[in-house]
Amino acid sequence: MSIADIILQKVPFPTHLDSEEIRASVAEAIRQRAFYSARMACKSYLEQLQRICAAFARGDINGADARRRAQSVLDGLGLSDPSSYRMVDPGSMQRLNLILKTQRAMAASVARLDGQSPAILDQWPAWRLERYGSRAAPRQDWMARWTAAGQSVGWEGASRREMVALKSSPIWRALGKGTGGFRDALGNPYPPFAYGSGLSWTDVTREEAVRLGLLGEDAPVTPPPRQSLSPTEEEIADAAFGLRPFSTLNKKCPDCGRFVGKPQHDCKGGSKGKAPHLTPEKKKQILQGYKGKCHQKEAVDLLNEGLSIKDNTGKGVRFDRFVRDHYEKGMRRKDNQPKPENLELLPMAIYAVRHGKCMLKFPKGTTPDYLNPPKGTQQVYSLPYGKERMLVYVYADSGKVSGWHTEK
């Protein structure tokens, strides 16, 4: 089976979870058989991205063409942010490159596993893990990873001195799981074992395996576990992830906004009132901005979609998941504590951008230059709000909202 066919065998798996949550919550067998991208809940995009990855693996298109096609799909779905270069943004070059190369490398490894005939195994019963692709900053901890994985399986079929093991050794699964606390592992028992890794397998002869003490001279060779990548839609949708099914884990509570499969979901329901459906009329009302609050779920829905508005000078300002993460997960906060209640002030933040006064806030240690502000400069929109004042912070270079709050 070709590498492209292996990629196309997978079932698109939309999810709101990030990479760490996926590894912690999604069963390994499902991760290997699903086509997913962290925090990408749009199935239509995943289906088209899967076809793009397959075309790239076949050699029908190069990396630049593949990225352009993916970005075009994101533009059509309203999910792109061409000004962003961060890995969390689906259209960033760095993220798309990682997806394309990782999918191709994983499919190539699965193809190699499928091609292990008895004759091949008898002649080359082991693999050596070594570098194939150069990296600007290669990981220096592979031997530490190897040692942790080997110790966890009692060095069954694996060398302590070199990164060589029988093709059937459980060390490959342990390495893919990140045994030893390595959080960048992909969870697969085949290369790449970690995001962006340039290491892969080289066949090792029987003579070398015997020399390393992995195999007797005339000992039979156990084939590696086969990798099935043909799950059904029902398997993906209903498989148990940890203790809870996907249909529960991957949805948010309408009352508190948290994933209902997460341990911290302990609300009793209705504490903030039943979450309303975001009607077109309410969406239009929030986009215009007003002095008041909306429901947290309404704000999250809008920020997930991403929305761009203009201030009273015509300058573009973008509200999106960047600020949602800031308040829902505490990301980029100095105290690292979530503050989801601030999401309710989204209509007021939009109103402040549309009608408030704007000033520049410069990074510490820089000289103010209003004609050419230094990188990191923020625009601060200010507007009276009752006895308080609403302040909205926007990065001047990208026009992205980083947060807002009220102060007396």
The 8 nearest C-alpha neighbors of each residue, nearest first, counted from 0:
[[1, 4, 2, 110, 5, 113, 3, 114],
 [2, 0, 4, 3, 5, 110, 57, 107],
 [1, 3, 5, 106, 4, 107, 56, 110],
 [2, 4, 53, 6, 5, 1, 56, 57],
 [5, 3, 7, 1, 6, 2, 8, 0],
 [6, 4, 8, 2, 3, 7, 106, 1],
 [5, 7, 3, 4, 8, 9, 53, 106],
 [6, 8, 4, 9, 5, 3, 53, 49],
 [9, 7, 5, 6, 229, 228, 4, 10],
 [8, 10, 33, 32, 7, 34, 6, 228],
 [9, 11, 33, 34, 12, 8, 32, 230],
 [12, 10, 34, 33, 45, 35, 46, 13],
 [11, 13, 35, 34, 33, 10, 14, 42],
 [14, 12, 40, 42, 39, 41, 35, 11],
 [13, 15, 40, 16, 39, 38, 249, 12],
 [14, 16, 38, 40, 39, 249, 17, 37],
 [17, 15, 38, 14, 20, 21, 37, 18],
 [16, 18, 37, 38, 20, 19, 21, 15],
 [19, 17, 21, 37, 20, 22, 16, 38],
 [18, 20, 22, 21, 17, 23, 182, 16],
 [21, 19, 23, 17, 22, 18, 16, 24],
 [20, 22, 18, 25, 24, 19, 23, 16],
 [23, 21, 19, 20, 24, 25, 18, 186],
 [24, 22, 20, 21, 19, 25, 241, 26],
 [23, 25, 21, 240, 241, 22, 20, 26],
 [24, 26, 240, 21, 22, 23, 27, 30],
 [25, 27, 240, 29, 28, 30, 24, 241],
 [28, 26, 30, 29, 31, 25, 186, 187],
 [29, 27, 31, 26, 30, 32, 25, 33],
 [28, 30, 32, 26, 31, 27, 33, 235],
 [31, 29, 27, 33, 32, 28, 26, 25],
 [32, 30, 29, 28, 33, 27, 187, 228],
 [33, 31, 228, 29, 9, 30, 230, 28],
 [34, 32, 10, 9, 30, 31, 12, 11],
 [33, 35, 11, 9, 10, 12, 32, 49],
 [36, 34, 12, 11, 33, 13, 37, 45],
 [35, 37, 39, 38, 34, 13, 14, 45],
 [36, 38, 17, 18, 39, 16, 35, 14],
 [39, 37, 15, 16, 17, 14, 40, 36],
 [38, 40, 37, 36, 14, 41, 13, 15],
 [39, 41, 13, 14, 15, 42, 38, 12],
 [42, 40, 43, 44, 39, 13, 45, 14],
 [41, 43, 45, 13, 44, 46, 40, 11],
 [44, 42, 46, 45, 41, 47, 48, 76],
 [43, 45, 47, 42, 46, 41, 48, 72],
 [46, 44, 48, 42, 47, 43, 49, 11],
 [47, 45, 49, 43, 44, 48, 11, 42],
 [46, 48, 50, 44, 49, 45, 51, 43],
 [47, 49, 51, 45, 50, 46, 44, 52],
 [50, 48, 52, 46, 47, 51, 45, 53],
 [49, 51, 53, 47, 48, 52, 54, 46],
 [50, 52, 48, 54, 49, 53, 65, 55],
 [53, 51, 55, 49, 50, 54, 99, 56],
 [52, 54, 3, 56, 50, 55, 51, 6],
 [55, 53, 57, 51, 59, 56, 52, 60],
 [54, 56, 52, 58, 60, 53, 57, 59],
 [55, 57, 53, 58, 54, 103, 3, 52],
 [58, 56, 54, 55, 59, 3, 53, 2],
 [57, 59, 55, 60, 56, 54, 61, 53],
 [58, 60, 54, 57, 55, 61, 56, 53],
 [61, 59, 55, 58, 64, 54, 65, 62],
 [62, 60, 64, 63, 55, 65, 58, 59],
 [61, 63, 65, 64, 66, 60, 55, 96],
 [62, 64, 66, 65, 61, 67, 60, 68],
 [65, 63, 67, 61, 66, 62, 60, 68],
 [66, 64, 62, 68, 63, 67, 51, 61],
 [65, 67, 69, 63, 68, 64, 70, 62],
 [68, 66, 64, 70, 65, 69, 71, 63],
 [67, 69, 71, 65, 66, 70, 64, 72],
 [70, 68, 66, 72, 71, 67, 48, 65],
 [69, 71, 73, 67, 72, 68, 90, 66],
 [70, 72, 74, 68, 69, 73, 67, 75],
 [73, 71, 69, 75, 70, 74, 68, 76],
 [72, 74, 78, 70, 79, 76, 71, 75],
 [75, 73, 77, 71, 79, 76, 72, 78],
 [74, 76, 72, 73, 77, 71, 78, 79],
 [75, 77, 73, 74, 78, 72, 44, 79],
 [78, 76, 74, 75, 79, 73, 304, 305],
 [79, 77, 73, 76, 74, 304, 80, 305],
 [80, 78, 73, 74, 90, 77, 81, 70],
 [79, 81, 82, 83, 90, 78, 88, 91],
 [82, 80, 83, 79, 90, 91, 84, 70],
 [81, 83, 80, 397, 84, 91, 398, 79],
 [84, 82, 81, 85, 80, 91, 88, 397],
 [83, 85, 91, 86, 82, 92, 93, 88],
 [84, 86, 87, 83, 88, 91, 93, 94],
 [85, 87, 94, 88, 93, 91, 84, 89],
 [88, 86, 85, 89, 94, 91, 38, 37],
 [87, 89, 86, 90, 85, 91, 83, 80],
 [90, 88, 91, 87, 94, 79, 95, 86],
 [91, 89, 79, 88, 70, 92, 80, 95],
 [90, 92, 84, 94, 93, 88, 89, 83],
 [93, 91, 95, 94, 96, 90, 84, 66],
 [94, 92, 96, 91, 95, 97, 86, 84],
 [93, 95, 97, 86, 91, 96, 92, 98],
 [94, 96, 98, 92, 97, 93, 99, 91],
 [97, 95, 99, 93, 94, 98, 92, 100],
 [96, 98, 94, 95, 100, 99, 101, 93],
 [99, 97, 95, 101, 96, 100, 102, 94],
 [100, 98, 96, 102, 97, 101, 52, 95],
 [101, 99, 103, 97, 102, 98, 104, 96],
 [100, 102, 104, 98, 103, 99, 97, 105],
 [103, 101, 105, 99, 104, 100, 98, 106],
 [102, 104, 100, 106, 101, 56, 105, 107],
 [103, 105, 107, 101, 106, 102, 100, 108],
 [106, 104, 108, 102, 107, 103, 101, 190],
 [105, 107, 109, 103, 2, 108, 104, 5],
 [108, 106, 110, 104, 105, 109, 2, 103],
 [107, 109, 111, 105, 110, 106, 189, 190],
 [108, 110, 112, 106, 111, 107, 113, 105],
 [111, 109, 107, 113, 108, 112, 106, 114],
 [112, 110, 108, 114, 109, 113, 107, 115],
 [113, 111, 109, 114, 110, 115, 108, 225],
 [112, 114, 110, 111, 115, 109, 225, 226],
 [113, 115, 111, 112, 116, 110, 119, 109],
 [116, 114, 112, 113, 119, 120, 117, 111],
 [115, 117, 119, 118, 114, 120, 113, 222],
 [118, 116, 120, 119, 121, 115, 222, 220],
 [117, 119, 121, 116, 120, 122, 115, 123],
 [120, 118, 116, 122, 121, 117, 123, 115],
 [121, 119, 124, 123, 117, 122, 118, 115],
 [120, 122, 118, 119, 123, 124, 117, 220],
 [121, 123, 119, 120, 205, 204, 124, 118],
 [122, 124, 204, 120, 203, 205, 125, 121],
 [125, 123, 120, 121, 165, 205, 166, 122],
 [126, 124, 165, 166, 203, 164, 123, 202],
 [125, 127, 202, 203, 201, 163, 164, 200],
 [126, 128, 163, 201, 200, 162, 129, 203],
 [129, 127, 200, 162, 199, 163, 198, 126],
 [130, 128, 198, 199, 127, 200, 131, 201],
 [129, 131, 198, 197, 132, 199, 128, 133],
 [132, 130, 198, 197, 199, 129, 133, 200],
 [131, 133, 197, 130, 134, 198, 196, 199],
 [134, 132, 197, 131, 135, 130, 137, 136],
 [133, 135, 137, 136, 132, 197, 196, 138],
 [134, 136, 137, 133, 138, 132, 197, 195],
 [135, 137, 134, 138, 133, 139, 196, 195],
 [138, 136, 134, 135, 139, 133, 197, 196],
 [139, 137, 140, 136, 141, 196, 134, 197],
 [138, 140, 141, 137, 142, 143, 136, 144],
 [139, 141, 143, 142, 138, 144, 145, 137],
 [142, 140, 144, 143, 139, 145, 138, 146],
 [141, 143, 145, 144, 140, 146, 162, 139],
 [144, 142, 146, 140, 141, 145, 147, 179],
 [145, 143, 141, 147, 142, 146, 148, 140],
 [144, 146, 142, 148, 143, 147, 149, 141],
 [145, 147, 149, 143, 144, 148, 150, 142],
 [148, 146, 144, 150, 179, 149, 145, 178],
 [147, 149, 173, 145, 151, 174, 146, 178],
 [150, 148, 154, 146, 151, 152, 147, 170],
 [149, 151, 153, 147, 152, 148, 154, 146],
 [150, 152, 148, 149, 153, 147, 173, 178],
 [153, 151, 149, 154, 150, 155, 170, 169],
 [152, 154, 150, 155, 151, 149, 148, 157],
 [155, 153, 149, 157, 152, 150, 156, 158],
 [154, 156, 153, 157, 152, 168, 169, 170],
 [157, 155, 168, 165, 213, 164, 154, 158],
 [158, 156, 164, 154, 155, 163, 165, 213],
 [159, 157, 160, 163, 161, 164, 162, 211],
 [158, 160, 161, 157, 154, 146, 149, 162],
 [161, 159, 158, 162, 163, 211, 157, 146],
 [160, 162, 163, 158, 159, 127, 142, 157],
 [163, 161, 128, 127, 158, 145, 164, 160],
 [162, 164, 127, 161, 158, 126, 157, 128],
 [165, 163, 157, 125, 156, 126, 158, 168],
 [164, 166, 125, 168, 167, 156, 124, 126],
 [165, 167, 125, 223, 168, 126, 124, 164],
 [166, 168, 223, 165, 222, 221, 169, 224],
 [169, 167, 156, 165, 170, 166, 155, 164],
 [170, 168, 171, 172, 173, 167, 152, 155],
 [169, 171, 173, 168, 172, 149, 148, 174],
 [172, 170, 188, 174, 169, 173, 175, 168],
 [171, 173, 188, 175, 174, 169, 170, 176],
 [174, 172, 170, 176, 148, 175, 171, 178],
 [175, 173, 171, 177, 148, 172, 176, 170],
 [176, 174, 186, 192, 187, 172, 188, 173],
 [175, 177, 186, 173, 174, 178, 184, 172],
 [176, 178, 181, 184, 174, 175, 180, 179],
 [179, 177, 148, 176, 180, 173, 174, 147],
 [178, 180, 147, 181, 177, 144, 148, 143],
 [179, 181, 178, 182, 177, 144, 147, 176],
 [182, 180, 177, 183, 179, 184, 178, 144],
 [181, 183, 184, 180, 177, 19, 176, 185],
 [182, 184, 193, 181, 194, 185, 177, 19],
 [185, 183, 193, 177, 182, 186, 192, 175],
 [186, 184, 193, 192, 187, 175, 194, 183],
 [185, 187, 176, 175, 184, 27, 188, 192],
 [186, 188, 175, 189, 185, 192, 172, 31],
 [189, 187, 172, 171, 175, 186, 190, 174],
 [188, 190, 187, 108, 191, 192, 171, 175],
 [191, 189, 192, 199, 105, 108, 104, 198],
 [190, 192, 193, 196, 189, 105, 104, 199],
 [191, 193, 190, 175, 185, 184, 189, 187],
 [194, 192, 184, 185, 183, 196, 191, 195],
 [193, 195, 196, 183, 185, 184, 192, 191],
 [196, 194, 193, 97, 197, 101, 191, 100],
 [197, 195, 193, 194, 198, 191, 192, 132],
 [196, 198, 132, 131, 130, 133, 195, 199],
 [199, 197, 130, 129, 131, 196, 128, 191],
 [200, 198, 190, 128, 129, 130, 131, 191],
 [199, 201, 128, 127, 126, 129, 202, 198],
 [200, 202, 127, 126, 203, 128, 199, 129],
 [201, 203, 126, 123, 125, 127, 200, 204],
 [204, 202, 125, 126, 123, 127, 207, 201],
 [205, 203, 123, 207, 206, 122, 208, 124],
 [204, 206, 208, 207, 123, 122, 124, 209],
 [207, 205, 209, 204, 208, 210, 216, 203],
 [206, 208, 210, 204, 209, 205, 211, 203],
 [209, 207, 205, 211, 213, 210, 206, 214],
 [208, 210, 214, 212, 206, 207, 211, 213],
 [211, 209, 207, 212, 208, 206, 213, 214],
 [212, 210, 208, 209, 213, 207, 158, 214],
 [213, 211, 209, 210, 214, 208, 215, 158],
 [214, 212, 208, 156, 211, 209, 157, 165],
 [213, 215, 209, 212, 208, 218, 216, 156],
 [216, 214, 218, 217, 209, 213, 212, 219],
 [215, 217, 218, 209, 214, 206, 205, 208],
 [218, 216, 215, 219, 214, 220, 209, 205],
 [217, 219, 215, 216, 214, 220, 121, 221],
 [220, 218, 217, 221, 121, 215, 214, 216],
 [219, 221, 121, 222, 124, 218, 120, 117],
 [220, 222, 167, 223, 219, 166, 120, 124],
 [223, 221, 167, 220, 224, 166, 120, 115],
 [222, 224, 167, 166, 225, 221, 112, 168],
 [225, 223, 226, 222, 167, 112, 166, 221],
 [226, 224, 223, 227, 113, 112, 222, 109],
 [225, 227, 228, 224, 109, 112, 113, 31],
 [226, 228, 229, 225, 32, 230, 31, 28],
 [229, 227, 32, 9, 8, 230, 226, 31],
 [228, 230, 8, 227, 9, 32, 231, 10],
 [231, 229, 234, 228, 32, 232, 10, 235],
 [230, 232, 234, 233, 235, 229, 10, 236],
 [231, 233, 235, 234, 236, 230, 10, 237],
 [232, 234, 236, 231, 235, 237, 238, 230],
 [235, 233, 238, 231, 237, 232, 236, 230],
 [234, 236, 232, 233, 238, 237, 29, 231],
 [237, 235, 233, 234, 245, 238, 232, 246],
 [236, 238, 234, 233, 244, 235, 245, 239],
 [239, 237, 234, 235, 244, 236, 240, 245],
 [240, 238, 244, 243, 241, 237, 242, 245],
 [239, 241, 25, 26, 24, 243, 244, 242],
 [242, 240, 24, 243, 239, 25, 26, 244],
 [241, 243, 240, 239, 244, 260, 24, 248],
 [242, 244, 240, 239, 241, 260, 248, 247],
 [245, 243, 239, 246, 247, 240, 237, 238],
 [246, 244, 248, 247, 249, 236, 237, 240],
 [245, 247, 244, 248, 249, 236, 237, 250],
 [248, 246, 245, 244, 249, 250, 260, 259],
 [249, 247, 260, 245, 250, 259, 246, 244],
 [248, 250, 245, 247, 246, 14, 258, 15],
 [251, 249, 258, 248, 247, 259, 252, 246],
 [250, 252, 258, 257, 256, 259, 253, 249],
 [251, 253, 256, 254, 257, 259, 255, 258],
 [254, 252, 274, 256, 255, 251, 273, 296],
 [255, 253, 252, 269, 274, 268, 273, 256],
 [254, 256, 257, 252, 253, 266, 271, 268],
 [255, 257, 252, 251, 253, 254, 296, 258],
 [258, 256, 251, 252, 255, 259, 264, 261],
 [259, 257, 251, 260, 261, 250, 252, 248],
 [258, 260, 252, 261, 251, 264, 248, 257],
 [261, 259, 248, 258, 247, 243, 262, 264],
 [260, 262, 263, 259, 258, 264, 248, 257],
 [263, 261, 264, 260, 265, 259, 258, 257],
 [264, 262, 261, 265, 257, 259, 260, 258],
 [265, 263, 262, 261, 259, 266, 257, 258],
 [264, 266, 263, 267, 262, 259, 268, 261],
 [267, 265, 268, 264, 255, 270, 254, 269],
 [268, 266, 265, 269, 270, 254, 264, 255],
 [267, 269, 266, 270, 254, 255, 273, 271],
 [268, 270, 272, 271, 273, 254, 267, 266],
 [271, 269, 272, 268, 254, 267, 266, 255],
 [272, 270, 269, 254, 273, 255, 268, 274],
 [271, 273, 269, 270, 274, 254, 268, 275],
 [272, 274, 269, 254, 275, 253, 271, 268],
 [273, 275, 253, 254, 272, 296, 276, 294],
 [276, 274, 277, 273, 297, 294, 296, 253],
 [275, 277, 278, 274, 297, 296, 281, 273],
 [278, 276, 297, 275, 281, 282, 279, 300],
 [277, 279, 281, 280, 276, 282, 275, 283],
 [280, 278, 282, 281, 283, 277, 284, 276],
 [279, 281, 283, 278, 282, 284, 277, 285],
 [282, 280, 284, 278, 283, 279, 285, 277],
 [281, 283, 279, 285, 284, 280, 278, 286],
 [284, 282, 286, 280, 281, 285, 279, 287],
 [283, 285, 281, 287, 282, 286, 280, 288],
 [286, 284, 288, 346, 282, 287, 283, 281],
 [287, 285, 283, 288, 284, 282, 349, 346],
 [288, 286, 284, 285, 283, 289, 350, 349],
 [289, 287, 350, 346, 349, 285, 286, 347],
 [288, 290, 346, 347, 350, 291, 287, 285],
 [291, 289, 347, 346, 350, 288, 384, 292],
 [290, 292, 289, 347, 346, 344, 293, 343],
 [291, 293, 344, 343, 346, 294, 347, 345],
 [292, 294, 343, 295, 297, 344, 346, 298],
 [293, 295, 297, 296, 343, 298, 292, 274],
 [296, 294, 298, 343, 297, 342, 299, 293],
 [295, 297, 299, 298, 294, 300, 256, 274],
 [298, 296, 300, 294, 295, 299, 277, 301],
 [297, 299, 295, 301, 296, 300, 342, 302],
 [298, 300, 296, 302, 301, 297, 303, 295],
 [301, 299, 297, 303, 298, 302, 296, 304],
 [300, 302, 304, 298, 303, 299, 305, 297],
 [303, 301, 319, 305, 299, 320, 304, 300],
 [304, 302, 300, 320, 301, 305, 299, 319],
 [303, 305, 301, 302, 300, 306, 78, 319],
 [306, 304, 319, 302, 303, 318, 301, 320],
 [307, 305, 318, 317, 319, 304, 308, 302],
 [306, 308, 317, 316, 318, 315, 305, 309],
 [309, 307, 316, 315, 317, 306, 310, 353],
 [310, 308, 315, 313, 314, 316, 353, 311],
 [309, 311, 353, 352, 313, 312, 314, 315],
 [310, 312, 353, 313, 354, 309, 314, 352],
 [311, 313, 310, 314, 309, 353, 315, 354],
 [312, 314, 309, 310, 311, 315, 308, 353],
 [313, 315, 309, 310, 312, 316, 311, 398],
 [316, 314, 309, 308, 398, 313, 310, 307],
 [315, 317, 398, 308, 307, 309, 399, 314],
 [316, 318, 307, 399, 306, 398, 400, 308],
 [317, 319, 306, 400, 305, 302, 307, 399],
 [320, 318, 305, 302, 321, 303, 322, 306],
 [321, 319, 323, 302, 303, 322, 324, 305],
 [320, 322, 319, 324, 323, 325, 401, 318],
 [321, 323, 325, 401, 324, 320, 402, 319],
 [324, 322, 320, 325, 321, 326, 327, 302],
 [325, 323, 327, 328, 322, 326, 321, 330],
 [324, 326, 330, 322, 329, 323, 331, 327],
 [325, 327, 338, 339, 337, 324, 329, 323],
 [328, 326, 339, 324, 337, 323, 325, 329],
 [329, 327, 337, 324, 330, 326, 325, 336],
 [328, 330, 337, 336, 335, 325, 326, 332],
 [329, 331, 325, 332, 328, 324, 335, 326],
 [330, 332, 325, 329, 333, 335, 324, 334],
 [333, 331, 335, 330, 329, 334, 325, 336],
 [332, 334, 335, 331, 336, 329, 330, 325],
 [333, 335, 336, 332, 329, 331, 337, 330],
 [336, 334, 329, 332, 333, 330, 337, 331],
 [335, 337, 329, 334, 338, 332, 328, 330],
 [338, 336, 329, 328, 326, 327, 339, 335],
 [337, 339, 326, 340, 341, 327, 336, 329],
 [340, 338, 326, 327, 341, 342, 337, 295],
 [339, 341, 342, 338, 343, 295, 326, 344],
 [342, 340, 343, 339, 344, 338, 326, 404],
 [343, 341, 344, 340, 339, 345, 295, 298],
 [342, 344, 293, 292, 295, 341, 345, 294],
 [343, 345, 292, 347, 342, 341, 346, 348],
 [344, 346, 348, 347, 343, 342, 349, 298],
 [347, 345, 288, 285, 349, 289, 348, 344],
 [346, 348, 350, 290, 344, 349, 345, 289],
 [349, 347, 345, 351, 350, 346, 391, 344],
 [350, 348, 288, 346, 352, 347, 351, 345],
 [349, 351, 288, 347, 353, 348, 289, 352],
 [352, 350, 355, 348, 354, 349, 353, 382],
 [353, 351, 349, 310, 350, 355, 354, 380],
 [352, 354, 310, 350, 311, 351, 355, 349],
 [353, 355, 351, 352, 311, 350, 356, 310],
 [356, 354, 351, 382, 381, 380, 352, 353],
 [355, 357, 381, 380, 382, 358, 354, 351],
 [356, 358, 380, 379, 378, 381, 355, 359],
 [357, 359, 379, 378, 360, 380, 356, 381],
 [360, 358, 378, 377, 379, 361, 376, 357],
 [361, 359, 377, 376, 378, 358, 379, 362],
 [360, 362, 376, 359, 367, 363, 377, 365],
 [363, 361, 376, 365, 375, 364, 360, 373],
 [364, 362, 365, 361, 366, 360, 376, 375],
 [363, 365, 362, 366, 361, 367, 373, 376],
 [366, 364, 363, 362, 367, 361, 373, 368],
 [365, 367, 368, 364, 361, 373, 372, 363],
 [368, 366, 369, 365, 361, 372, 373, 360],
 [367, 369, 372, 371, 370, 366, 373, 361],
 [368, 370, 372, 371, 367, 359, 373, 366],
 [369, 371, 368, 372, 367, 373, 359, 366],
 [370, 372, 368, 369, 373, 367, 374, 376],
 [373, 371, 368, 369, 370, 376, 374, 367],
 [374, 372, 376, 375, 371, 365, 361, 368],
 [375, 373, 376, 372, 396, 395, 362, 361],
 [374, 376, 373, 377, 362, 394, 395, 396],
 [377, 375, 361, 374, 395, 360, 373, 362],
 [378, 376, 394, 360, 395, 393, 359, 379],
 [379, 377, 359, 393, 395, 358, 392, 360],
 [378, 380, 392, 358, 357, 391, 359, 377],
 [381, 379, 357, 391, 356, 390, 355, 352],
 [380, 382, 390, 355, 356, 389, 351, 379],
 [381, 383, 355, 389, 351, 388, 384, 356],
 [384, 382, 388, 387, 389, 385, 381, 386],
 [385, 383, 388, 387, 389, 386, 382, 290],
 [384, 386, 387, 383, 388, 290, 389, 407],
 [387, 385, 384, 407, 388, 383, 406, 405],
 [386, 388, 407, 384, 385, 406, 383, 405],
 [389, 387, 383, 384, 405, 406, 382, 407],
 [388, 390, 405, 382, 381, 404, 384, 383],
 [391, 389, 381, 403, 380, 404, 405, 379],
 [390, 392, 403, 380, 379, 402, 348, 393],
 [391, 393, 379, 402, 401, 378, 400, 403],
 [394, 392, 400, 378, 377, 399, 401, 398],
 [395, 393, 377, 398, 399, 396, 397, 376],
 [394, 396, 377, 398, 378, 376, 397, 393],
 [395, 397, 394, 398, 374, 375, 376, 377],
 [396, 398, 399, 394, 395, 82, 83, 393],
 [397, 399, 316, 394, 395, 393, 396, 317],
 [400, 398, 317, 393, 397, 394, 316, 401],
 [399, 401, 393, 318, 402, 392, 317, 394],
 [400, 402, 322, 393, 392, 399, 394, 321],
 [403, 401, 392, 400, 322, 391, 404, 325],
 [402, 404, 391, 390, 392, 348, 405, 389],
 [403, 405, 390, 389, 406, 391, 341, 402],
 [406, 404, 389, 388, 390, 387, 407, 403],
 [407, 405, 388, 387, 389, 404, 390, 386],
 [406, 387, 388, 386, 405, 389, 384, 385]]
